[in-house]
Amino acid sequence: MNKKDFKRSLFPYIFLLIFILACLVLFKTFNSKVNELSYDEFMKNLNGGKITELTITPKVRTKTYELVGKLDEYKENESFILYLPYSDEFVSKIIESKDNETTFDLTVKTDPEASSWLEILVDVVPIVILAGVTIWIFTRQLGSGNKSMDFGKSRAKLVEESRATFKDVAGLTEEKEEVQELIDFLKNPKKFTSMGARIPKGVLLVGPPGTGKTLLARAVAGEAKVPFYYISGSDFVELFVGIGASRVRDMFKQAKMNAPCLIFIDEIDAVGRQRGTGLGGGHDEREQTLNQLLTEMDGFGANEGIIIIAATNRPDVLDPALLRPGRFDRQITVSLPDKNSRIEILKVHAKNKVLDKGITLEYLAKRTPGFSGADLENLLNEAALLAVRRNKKAITMSEIDEATDRVLMGPAKITKKYTDKEKKLVAYHEAGHAVMGLKLDGANEVQKITIIPRGHAGGYTMMTPKEEAFNYTKKELLESICGLLGGRVAEEITFNEITTGAHDDFKKATKIARSMVTEYGMSNLGPMMLEEPDGNTFLGRDYTKNRNISDTVAHEIDEEMRSIINSCYEKTKKIITENKSLLALIANTLLEEETITKEEIDYLVEHKHLPKDEVKEDDSADNQIEDKEKTKDKKKTSKKEDTDK
């Protein structure tokens, strides 16, 4: 804790102590009773011996004596007060009366200066302290109130100079080339204006989560060496209508003062969704904010030297006015990395990792299709954590496999125990997927099979495409469906029984079959787009949706889907029946080992058994030397015996 935080932490306690003392003083003041006596009443009580305590204090400023005391009939909190002219005659009379007639406690303060300073300390200082504390409290409250009421100020954070560069952005080769023009413009705008070219005012980065959109925007600012404002789309929207629009105006006002600069709006779909859509109408605050953003980007005013970069993974819900030329002129798709890009990303994230010599980044990239940059970073981090947990000096393939399973399916549920029947069912189910992957060229390639429960799955088969492609043939799609149905068919053929374990396989197979019929034109209904991907009503889509097909065509779609699934099921059944021995071999191996990898599967298919562990055979280098010496001795003795014979 630094000194400022320490002082701030003491302020509440100091204020509480002062408040308690003030309350005690006020309580004593208001709870005490003071009676004002006249001179005659005082002398009467003095001569009558009723006074028990008396204090005489000289008042220099008023030239009087203050007499404070108590009578015998007073209560504990009751007293009297009396002011007499500043004369020694009165004091001498009181002293003579005390000596001659009565006995009471008398205190006479003879130093006028001391009494005046004491008066100041007692009367003035507490008032000054209370006034100061009150002013300090109100000042702080007003200051915090100003901050809390300062809704209209922009919440965009300014980075004077971004440290990220294109070296930090692995892969994304084409994307970096697209934004290179922005960097050139920010560095030398005259080169473009002299040619009459207009640089895009806004660039929209579109892509799945974790692909590096934010990092790319920071790298653009770092390469151009210009100020960089960044804000989330949700920071514009507030409870009060008009606050978001005010923040947009203030953000552009600040950006103009620091031009040339970049403004990065992350998750712009939070404020840029289509207007007038969705259940129950639009949101006035969000729509006003969007209108102000549209005006600032391309309205009557000119925003020279300001380039806006926005990111979203939902471009389909954005308002068309936001995407027109003059606003977001250019869209850059930041897609999932391919194999070569994954190698580059792994090189960046593996710089500070200690990898085993047997691990190559090319092999890891091949095993991780569909992984984003964030997924790959998380994969290596999980593997490093596992290596530390297992007290290893380097990350081995075992930690990579376990980390991959954790990222995809979650941690293994080791404590969850199968019955022998369940374990056998799961083993044959997963073996069915493996057989179809081995026997069909178009099916996905089996990378790993396990019957250890993870997440909601009792076991799973990790299958990846044999080659990454943009387009798939009808044969490949049909064989992918066959691969998904392999688990159910294996259960049915082996046990004459079916389980609920194939529900996720059916979900994926049905989705492929429906897309083949309604989107890809791969059925008897012909090359027609019969359906579009459904949009969520609450994510910026109209509540009512026009239906472009009749009931008859909808029935034909269902029939075509059923025909595709049934034909694939029969084909799968035929392949599994012809390869029962392979199915049983893989299933029995799974029952023993619980997890087998692609290399082990290939060896198993060729040799009908798994490779033996070299350590178990040879045990250690010392044992190998001892065994060799023993064999030499045996050979020598056998030769001697032969010569003797």
MINU-498896 format. One record per atom (N, C-alpha, C): x, y, z. Coordinates in steps of 0.1 Angstrom, whole numbers, plus 2048, in hexadecimal, padded with zeros to 3 digits. Layout:
N
XYZ...
END
This chain:
645
8097F480080080080080980C8008078167F680F8227F680982C80081083880180D84280B7FF8488087FC84A7FB7EF8507F87E48477FC7E583A7F97DA8317FD7D983080C7E58308137E58308227DE83C8287E18488227DA8548277CB8538247C884E8187B984E8157B284481E7B98398227B382F82B7B18348397B983E83D7B884484A7AD84F84B7AA8558407A086084179385C84778D85084378084D84978184B85878C84685D78D84486C78F85187379785A86D79986787378C86F87478486E86977787586976E86F87376E86187476585B87E76985F88C77686088F77A86489D7758738A077787C89677388A89876488A89975D88289274E88289274A87E8A07508748A674C86F8B374F8798BE75B8808BD75E88A8C77548968C67518998B97478A48B873A8A18BE7368948BB72988F8C17298908D073588C8D673688C8E573589A8EA73C8A48E373B8B28E872D8B78E67278B48DB7198B98D970F8B38E37128A68E670989F8F070A8A58FD7178A89017198AE90E7138BC90F7148C390470F8D19037008D19046F98C98FC6EB8C98FC6E58C29086ED8B990E6E78B191A6E98B99276F28C39276F48CB9346EA8D79346E78DB9416DE8E69436E58F194B6E58FD9456EC90894A6E191394E6E191795B6D892295F6DF92F9616D993995B6DF94795D6DA94D96A6E29519726DE95897F6E196797F6D996E9866DC97C9886E597E9936EA98B9956F498D99F6ED98B9AD6E19909AF6DA98E9BC6D897F9BF6D49779B56D29699B76DF9629BB6E99669B46F69609B76FB9649C56F99709CA6FE9749D76F596E9E16E896C9DE6DF9669E86E39579EA6E69509DF6EA9429E06F89419E770194B9E470E94B9EA70D94D9F97059579FD704959A0B6FD94EA126F4947A0B6EC93CA116F492FA1170092FA0C708923A0C703918A036FC91C9F86F79119EE70190F9E370B9179E17159149D671F90A9DB7208FF9D272A8F49D57378F59CC7368FB9C07418FD9B774090A9B174C9119AF74C91D9A875A91F9A175992499476592698D76493498776E93D98A76E94B98577994C97A77495096E77D95296377C96095D78896795C78897495778697494777E97D94277C97E93378298B92F78D98B92879599792578D99F91A78799891178199F9067759A790A76D9A19137609A89187629AF92576E9AE92C7719B59387679B19437659A494475C99E94E76299295475B98D95F75E98096575397796275796A95E74D96095C74D95796874295696F74094D97A73894197773E93597873792997573792098172C91B98572C91299171F90A99271E90499E7138FB9A170D8FE9AF7008FC9B06F98FD9BD6F78EF9C26F48EE9CF6F28E19D56E68DA9D16DC8E29CC6D08DC9C76D08D89B86DB8DB9B16DC8D89A36DF8C99A16DB8C49956DF8B69916ED8B698B6F28AA9877008A99837038B19776F98B196D6FC8B89616F68C69606F48CC96C6EE8D996D6F88E39746F88EF96F7028F99746FC9079727029119786FE91F97570A92797070693296971093B96470C94A96771795296971496096D72096896871D97496372797D95E72798A96773398D96D73499997573E9A396F73D9AF9727479B996D7559B597175E9BA96976D9B696B7729BF9777719BA9837759C298F77A9B899A7849BC9A078A9B39AB7819B49B77789BE9B876F9BF9C47669B39C57609AF9BA7579A39BA75E9979BE76A9959B97729899BC7759889CA7799949D077D9949DE7719919E77659969E47599939EB7569849EB75897E9E075596F9DF75F9679E776C96C9E77769649EE7749669FD770972A0276D975A1076196DA1475796CA0C74B964A0F74E955A11757950A0875B942A09763940A1676B949A1A774947A2676B949A33761952A3375A955A3F74E94CA4174694AA37739944A39737936A3473B933A27739927A20745920A1C743913A1974F90BA1374B905A067519099FB74F9039EE75C9039E675C8FC9DB7688FB9D37699089CA77390F9CC77591C9C478191B9BC78091F9AF78B91F9A678B92D99F7979359A179894299C7A49429927A19459857AB94597B7B095497A7BC95697E7C29639807C99689737CC95F9697D396395D7CA9669527C797294F7BD9759447C19709367CF9719337D396D9267D195E9247D595692F7D394792E7C494492B7BC94B9327AD9489307A994B9227AE95691D7AA95A90F7AE94F9057BB94A9067C09408FD7B89338FF7B593090B7AD92490E79F92590879A93190878C93490378D9318F47989368EE7999358DF79A9268DC7A291F8E37A49108E07979088E279090C8ED7849048F07799088E77779148E476B9198DD76D9198CE77991D8C977B9208BB7809148B478A90D8B97919028B27878F78AE77F8F28B77758E78B376D8EC8A77688F98A87608FD89D7688FD89077490289077D90288477F8F487F7818EA8887848DC8847778D787D76C8D888475F8D387E75C8DA87175F8E787075C8EE8637658E88587728E685B77B8E18527788D384D7748CA8577708BD8537648BD84A75A8C584E74E8C68467518CB8377598D583675D8DA8297648CF82176D8C88277758BD82176B8B281C7628AE8247588A48207508A881474B8B48157428B980A74A8BA7FD7578BE7FE75F8BF7F27618B27EC7648A87F476689A7EF7598957E874E8987EF7418937EA73E8997DD7418A67DC73E8AE7CF7478A97C47548A67C875D8A17BE7598937B975688A7C275187D7BD74487E7B673C8887BA72F88A7B373188F7A573B8977A373E89C79674389078D74B88779375087C78B74487378873B87079273086778F72686D78572587A78571B88177C72288476F72E88176D73588476173387975772687775372386C74A72786F73B72787B73872987F72A73787E72574187C72E74F87B72A75286E72475A86E71A75E86171376685871D76484B71C76B84272477683B71C77984071078383A70879183D70F7998337107A68347167B183770B7B984070F7C48447057D183D7087D78386FE7E48326FE7ED83B6F57F68426FB7FE84B6F48068446E980C8396EC8138316E28128226E580C81B6DC80A80D6DE8178056DC81A7FC6E48267F46E48257E86DA8197E56D68177D96CD81B7DD6BF8217D36B88257D56AA8217C96A38237C96968207BE68D8287B16918337B369883B7A769C83379F6A682A7A66AE82279F6B88167986B281379B6A680779569F80C78A69680B77E69B80F77269380476E68A80876967E7FE7666747F877366E7EB77266A7E477E6657EC78665B7F277F6517FB7866477F378F63F7E778A6397DF7926307D979D6387D579B6447CE7A564C7D87B164F7E47AE6527EE7B86547F17C06487F07BA63C7F27C162F7E67CB62D7DA7C76317CF7CF62F7D07DC6387D57DB6447D57E764D7E27EF64B7EB7EA6427F87F16407F57FF63A7EA8016327E780E62C7E48186377DD8136427D981C64D7E68226547F08196557FC81D65B80382765380482564680A82E63C80383B63C7F683B63D7EE84863D7F185064A7F18496557F485066280285666380B84F65C81985465C81B85F65281585E64681786763B80A8696348018716397F48736337F587B6267FF88362480088B61780288360B80887760D80A86E6027FD86A5FC7F38686047E68635FF7DD86F5FA7DE87A6027D58865FE7DA88C5F17E788B5EE7EC8915E17E78895D57E487C5D77DF8745CD7D08755CC7CA87C5D57BB87C5D67B58705DC7BD8685E37B785C5E97B285F5F77A78595FB7A285A6087A384D6107AA84F61B7AC84362379F83E62A79D83262C79182D63278F83464078383964378183F65077F83465B77A82965777881E66177C81165B7818086647857FB66077E7F166A7767E866576F7DE66E7767D166D77B7CC6797817BF67A7777B567E7757AB67676B7A167877179467976D78C68377377F68576E77869277176B69376D76469F77576A6AB7707676B777776C6C37857656C478F76D6C979C7686CC7A57676C07A176E6B47AA76D6A87B47786A77B37826B17BE78C6B17B979A6AB7AC79D6AC7A87AA6A67AD7B66AF7AC7B46BC7B07BF6C47BF7C16C37C67B66C37D57B76C27D97BD6B57D27BA6AA7D57C069D7D37CF69D7C87D46A47C67E36A57D17E96AD7D57E36B87E07E96C07ED7E96B87EF7DF6B07FB7DF6A87FB7EA69D7F07ED6987EF7F868E7F38056947EE8076A17F28146A88008146AB8068086AF8148076B281D8096A681980469B82180668F82081468A81581A68B81382868781883269181A82E69D81F8376A88168436AA8098406AB7FF84B6AD7F78486BA7F18526C07E884F6CC7DD8456C87D983E6D27D08326D07C58336DB7B98366D77AD8356E07A68286DF7A38216EA79C8156E97908156F378580F6EF77980F6F77708046F27687FF6FB75F7F46F87517FA6F474A7F36EB73D7F86E77337FA6F27347F16FD72B7F270872E7FE71173980570F73C81171873581D71372E81D70872782870371882870971381C70B70581B70F70381D71E6FA8267216F78297306E88287326E582A73F6D782A7436CF83673D6D684173D6D084E7396D185072A6C68547246C68567156CE8627126D78617086DF86C7046EE86C7096F08647136FE86371970785D70F70385270870C84C6FE7108556F370685D6EE7098666E37138716E87118756F471A87F6FA7298796FB72A86D6FE7378666FF73D8656F27358626E773B8616DA74086F6D67398796D873D8876D574A88A6DC74B8876E975788A6F07638826EC7608766E876B86D6E37718736D67698776CD76E87C6C177588A6C37708916CD77689E6D078489C6D57868936DE7938906E379C88B6D87978826CF79F87D6C47A38876BB79B8926B879F89C6AF7AA8A46B57AB8A56C27B68AD6C97C38A56C87C28986C67CE8906C57D188A6B77CA88F6AD7CB88A69F7D988C69A7DE8836927D887768D7D886C6987CE8646997CD85A6A37C384F69F7C38446A77BA8396A47B08386B07A48346AC7998316B67968226B479781A6BE79380C6BD7878096C677C8056BF7708016C676E7F26C67707EC6D176E7DD6D27607DA6D475C7CE6CF74E7CA6D07447D56CC7467DA6C073D7E56BB72F7E16BA72C7D46B971E7CF6B77157D36C371C7D66CF7147DA6DB70D7E76D97127F06D070C7FD6CE7087FE6BF70D7F66B670A7F86A87007EE6A26F87E86AA6EE7DF6A46E37E669C6DD7DE6946D37E468A6C87EB6926C47F768D6B97FE6936AC7F968F6A27FA6996957F66966927E769469B7DF69A6997D169969A7CB6A76957BF6A86957B86B56887B96BC6857B06C56787AF6CC6767BB6D566B7C26D36687CD6DC66D7DA6D76737DB6CB6787E86C66867EA6CA68C7F66C669A7F96C969C7FF6D76A88026DA6AC8096E76B08176E36A98216E96AB82F6E56B98336E86BF82F6F36CC8336F66D682E6ED6D58216E96DE81A6E06DD8206D26D18236CE6CF8286C06D48376BF6D283F6CA6D884C6C96E784C6C96ED8436D16FB8416D070083E6C26F98346BC6FD8306AF6FB83B6A56F08436A66EE84F69D6FA85969E6FE85B6AB7098656AD71685F6A77188526A872484C6A372484D69471984B68D71884C67F71B85A67A71686468271887267E72687668072D87168A73B87568D74486F68274086367E74985C67474886266673C86666273A86B65572E87465572F88065B72488A65C7288976557238A265A7278AF6557358B36597398AE6657478B26697518A866475D8AD6637688A565D7718A066977489366877D88E67278B88A66C79389466A79F8926637A988B66C7B08816677BA87B66E7B68716797A986E6797A386468379F85867B7A484C67F7A084067979A83768478F83168178882968B78981A68778E81269078E80468E7857FD69877C7F56937727EE69C7737DF69A76F7D86A47707C96A47637C36A875F7B96A27537B26A57547A36A074D79A6A774B78D6A173C78B69D73479669C7277956987247A068D72A79F6827287AA67871A7A967271379E67370679D66D6FB7A56756FE7A96816F47B16886F67C06887017C46817047D36806FB7DA6776F97E767A6F07EF6726F67F26646EE7F165A6F47F364C6FA80164A6F580B6516FB81965070981965670C81165F71981066572380A65B71F8026527287FB64972980163B72280C63972381262C73081962973481C61C74082361974083162074B83562574B84262C74C84063B74783564074883264E75282665074D81A65175680F65175880A64276281063C76480E62E76980062B7707FA6347777EE6317757E463D7727D86387707CD64277C7C36407827C064B78D7B664A7897AA65378979F64C78579265379278C65979178B66679C78566E79777767179B76D66979576066A79E75767379A74B6767A274267E7AE73E6767BA73D67D7C673A6767C772D6707CE72C6647D171F65E7DD7196647E270E65E7ED7076657FA70F6667FD71665B80971F65B80872A6657FC7306657FA73B66F7FA73667D7F572A6807F672468D80472169180D71E68881B71C68B82172969081E73468882374168C81E74569A81174369D80B7466AA81273E6B58147326B281A7296BD82972D6BF82F7326B583D7376B783D7436C183374C6BF8337586C88307536D682674A6D88227476E682C73C6EC8347366E483E72C6E984B7326ED84D73F6EB85A7456EE85F7436FC85674470685A74371485673571A85372C71184F71E71585B71571385C70B71C86770171B8606F57158626F270885C6E77028666DB7018616CF7018696C470086E6C36F287A6BC6F08806BB6E38776B46D986F6AB6DE8666A36D585A6AA6CF8576B66D484C6BE6D08506C86C58496C86BA84B6D16AF83E6DA6AE8406E66AB8346EF6AA82C6EC69D8336E669382B6E26878216D768B8266CE69381D6C36988116C86A08146D26A98096D86B07FF6DF6A88046E669E7FC6EE6957F36E468D7F86D96897F06CF6817E56C968A7E76C86977DD6C26A07D36CC6A57D46D96A27CB6E36A77C46EB69D7BD6E46937B56EC6897A96F26907A56FE68C79A70569279D70C69F7AA70C6A47AE7136B07B17226AC7AC72B6B47AF7396B27BD73C6B97C27486B77CE74C6BE7CD74B6CD7C17506D27BF74F6E17BF7406E67B97386DE7B97296E17C77236E27CF7276D87DC7226D87E57276E47E37336E77EA7396F37E57326FF7D87307017D372970C7D871A70D7D97147017DE7067017EC7057067F570D70280370D7078047107157FB71A71A7FB71E7287F77127317EC70C72C7E77007347F16F57357F86F37298036E872980E6EC7338126F973381C6FD73C8186FB74B80C6FF74E8076FD75C8076EE75F8036E57568036D77598126D275B81B6D77538296D375582E6D776382B6E376782F6E87758286DF77F81C6DC77D8146D478781A6C67888206C177D8266B377D8356B378083A6BF7838486C17878516BC77B84E6C076F8566BD76485F6C976086A6C67598736D175586F6D67478676D07408636D47338556CF73084E6D67268416D27228426C771883C6BC71B83C6B071382F6AF70B82E6A47038226A26FB81769E70481A69870F80F6947188086A071D80F6AB7218086B77258016BE71A8066BD70E7FF6C37027F26BC7007F26AF7017E56A76FF7DB6AB70A7E06AB7167D76AE7217D16BC7207DA6C671C7D56D371B7CB6D57107CD6CE7057C46CE6FA7B66C96FE7B66BE7067AA6B870B7A36C27147AB6C971D7A56D372679F6DE71F7A56E37147A06EF70D7936EB7067936DF7007876DB6F877C6D570077F6CD70A7746C67127746C972177E6CF72677F6D17357886C773B78A6C87487936BF75078D6B17507966A775279169975378B69776078068F76077968B76C77D67E77078967E77778F67177B78766A78578067178E77966B79976C66479476766878875B66278375E65477E75864B78475A63D78174F63777875362F76E74A62876574761B76B73B61676873960776A74060075E7425F375F7495EC7547415ED7477345EC74972B5ED73D72C5FA73672B60573E72C61373873A61573274461073875161273275360B72574D5FF72474E5F77187465FE70D73A60371073260A70773961770173F61F70A74662B7067526276FD75961C7007656186F97616146EB75660C6E97526086DC74C6146D474561D6DB7406296D474C6326CE7566346D676163C6D17696346C776A6276C877161F6BE7696206B175C6216B17546226A575862E69D75A63A6A475E64669D76C64469777563D69E78363B69978363268D77B62868D77A61F68177662767576B62F67676763666A77164166677864766F78365066B78E64966479163C66779C63566179762F65378B62C65178662564578162F63A77D63B63E77864563478265063278465362578E65E62278966B62577B66D62477667B62677367D63577367363D77067564B77C67C65277968265D78468966578E67E66A79A68366C7A567A6717A567A6807A666E6857A666C6947B366F6997B36796A37C067D6A97C16776B77B66746BE7B766F6CB7A96696CF7AA65E6D779E6586DC7A06566EB79665A6F379665870178865470678864C71177C64971877C64F72678565872878566073577A66B73477166B73E76667673D76C68473E76768D73576B69B73675E6A373375C6AD73B7506B57397436AD73A73B6AE73072E6A772F73069A72773C69772273E68C71A74468072273F67472074566872675366572075566971476266770D76066E70076B66F6F876A6766EC7766726E27736746D577D6716CB78067E6C478D6826C579268F6BF79568C6B178D6926A878E69069A79069E69379A69F68A79D6AB68379D6A867479A6B366C79B6B165D7A86AC6597A96A464F7B669F64A7BD6AA6437B66B363C7BB6BF6367B26CA6387B86D663B7B06E263D7AC6E762F79F6E962D7996ED62078F6F862278C70061878270A6187747046137756FA60A7696F46057696E560775E6DF60975C6D160B7536CB6007576BF5FC74F6B85F27436B15F97396AD5F172E6A65F67326995FC73C6925F67416855FB74768760974F69260B75569461774B69762274169F61F7366A262972F69562D72C68C62372568062672D67762F73A67662C74366E63474567464274468164374568765073968365972D68265272167D65972366F65D72966765572B65965873465766473F66066474866067074166367D73766D67C73067068872766568D72165D68371865368771F64668B72C64568A73463968D73263469B73163E6A572F63A6B37226326B57176386B070A6326B27096246AC70F62369F70E61669871760C69F72260F6A572A6066AC7236016B971B6096BF7136056CB7095FA6C77025FE6BB6F75F56B76FC5E86B27075E86AB70C5DB6A67125D26B17195D86BA7205D06C57165CC6CF70D5D46D47055D16E06F65D06DD6F35D26D06E45D26CC6DD5DB6D66E35E66D96DD5F06E26E35FE6DE6DB6086E16DF6166DE6DE61E6EB6E76296EB6E76316F76E56406F36E66486FE6E46576FB6F165E6F86FC6566F770965C6F670B6636E87036606DE7056656D16FD6726CE6F76796D86EE6846D56F668F6CF7036926D370A69D6CD70E6996BF71168C6BC7146886AF70968A6A56FC6876AA6F16896A26EE69869F6F16A16A96EF6AF6A76F86B469C7056B069C70E6B469170A6AE6847076A268470369B6776F76A16716ED6A46796E06AA6746E36B866F6EC6C06756EF6CD6706F66CD6636FF6C36617056C26546FB6BE6496F26B464C6E86B06436DF6BB63F6DA6C36486D16CE6456D86D863D6E56DB6406EC6E56386EE6E06296F06D36286F16CD61A6E46CF6126D96CE6196CC6CF6126C86DD60F6C96E661A6C36F36196CD6FE6156DA6FC6166E47066136ED7036086F26F66076FC6F25FD6F66ED5F16E96EA5F06E36E45E46E86D65E16EB6CE5EB6F06C15E96E66B65EB6DA6B85E56CF6AE5E76C76AE5DA6BC6A65DA6B36A55CE6AB6B15CD6AB6BA5D76A36C65D56A96D15CC6B66CE5C96BD6D75BF6C56E25C66CC6E95BD6D56F45C26CD7005C66C77005D26BF70B5D76C370E5E56C271B5E96C47205F66B67205FC6B37166046A571560A6A471B6186AF71D61F6AF72362C6BB72B62E6BA7356366C673D63A6C973A6496D573B64D6D873965B6CF7416646CA73C66F6C07436776C874D67F6C17596816C67646896BE7656966C57686A16BE7696AE6B67766AE6AA7756B36A17806B36A778B6BC6AD7886C76B27926D06C07976CD6C57936C26D27986BD6D27A06B16C77A76AF6C67B16A56BF7AC6986B77A169A6B079C68E6A179E69069979F68568B7A168568479668C67979969367278E69A66B78569066578C68665E78467C66878167066777566B67077166066876B65566A77064966376B63D66775D63A65D75463866074663466074562566B74061F66C74061166973260B66572961466271B60F65371761364E70F60C64070A60F6416FE6186356FA61D6356EE62663A6E161E6376E161263B6D560A64A6D46096506E060665F6E06056656DD61365F6E261D6646DF62B6646D062E6596CA6296586BB62B6636B46236656B96166706B360E67E6B56146806C061A68D6C262168F6B862C6856B56346866AB63E68869D63868169A62D68368D62769268C62269769661C6A56966166AF6946226AD69B62C6B669A6386B568B63D6A968663E6A86786436AE66F63A6AD67162D6B36686236C36686246C86746266D76766286DC66E6346D567163F6D966B64C6D865B64B6CD6576466CB6486456D564163C6D86476306E16416276EF64162E6F364C63570064C63C7006416476F564064E6F46366596F66286536F06256486F261764270061563D70661F63871461E63371D61C63F71B62364A72362265672161465C71560F65C7126026617195F765971A5F964C7215EF6447305EF6477365FB6487445FC64B7485F66597405FA6637435F56707415E56717375E066A7365D16697415CA6637475D06587525CA65175F5CB6597605D466376C5D766B7695D467A7625CA67D75F5C768B76C5C46937755BD68D7825B969478A5C669778A5D068E7915DC69178A5E469C77D5E469B7755EA6A67785E56B37785D76B477B5D16C17895D36C67925D46BC7A05D66C07A25E46C679C5EE6C079D5FC6C57965FD6D278A5F76D37825F86DF7895F16EB78F5E56E97965DE6F47A25E66F87A95EC6EE7B55F46F27B16006FA7A66066F77A16116FF79D60D70D79760170E7945FC71C7A05FA7247AB5F771E7B85F57267BF6027287C060A71D7C961671E7C16237227B462371F7AA62F7217AD63A7177B963C7127BC6477097C66426FF7C46446F27CE6416E87CE64C6DE7DA64F6D87DC65A6CF7DD6556C17DE65E6B77DE65A6A97E96516A67F56546AB80164B6A87FF63D6AD7F963C6B97F662F6BF7EB6286B77E162F6B27D76296AA7DD62469D7E562B6967EC62768A7F461A68C7FC61A69780460E69B7FB60269E7F06056A57E65FA6A87E05F469C7DC5FC6927D65F76867E15EE67E7ED5F267F7F75EB6777FC5DE67E7FE5DF68C8055D46937FB5CD69C7EF5D169D7E55CB6A57E85CC6B47F15D46B87F45D66C67FB5E46C77FB5E96D38025F66D58115F46D78195FE6D48285FD6D682B5FC6E48345F26E88385F16F68415FC6FA8405FF70784860A70C85760670D85F60E70786E60B70787360A71586E61371E87361372C8706067338646007308605F47368695E873186C5E87248745DD71E8825DE7238885EA7228965EB7258995F073388F5F673A88F5FA7478986067498A56057478AF6107488BC60C7408C461673F8D16147388DA60A7408DA60B74D8E26027558DD5F37538D05F27538CB5E47518CE5DF7448CE5E873A8D25E372C8E05DE72C8E95E57338F75E07338F95D373A8F15D27458F25C574D8ED5BA7458E25BC73D8DC5B27358E65AE72A8EC5B77248F65B471A9025AC71F9075AF72B9115A873190D59A7349015987398FC58B73C8FB5827308F65887258F558171890357D71390D58671591B58271192057671991D57772692256C72F91B55F72B90E55F72890755372490D54E71791055770D91655270192454B70392C55170C93954C70F93853E71592F53D71F92D53072592852571B91F52A71391A52070992551C6FF92E5256FB9395216F29425176F994551A70694E51170E94850370E93B5027119344F57129354EE7049334F66FA9344EF6EC9424EA6EA94D4F26ED95A4ED6EB95D4E06F49584E170095A4D57099544C87039484CA6FD9414BF6F79494BA6EB
END
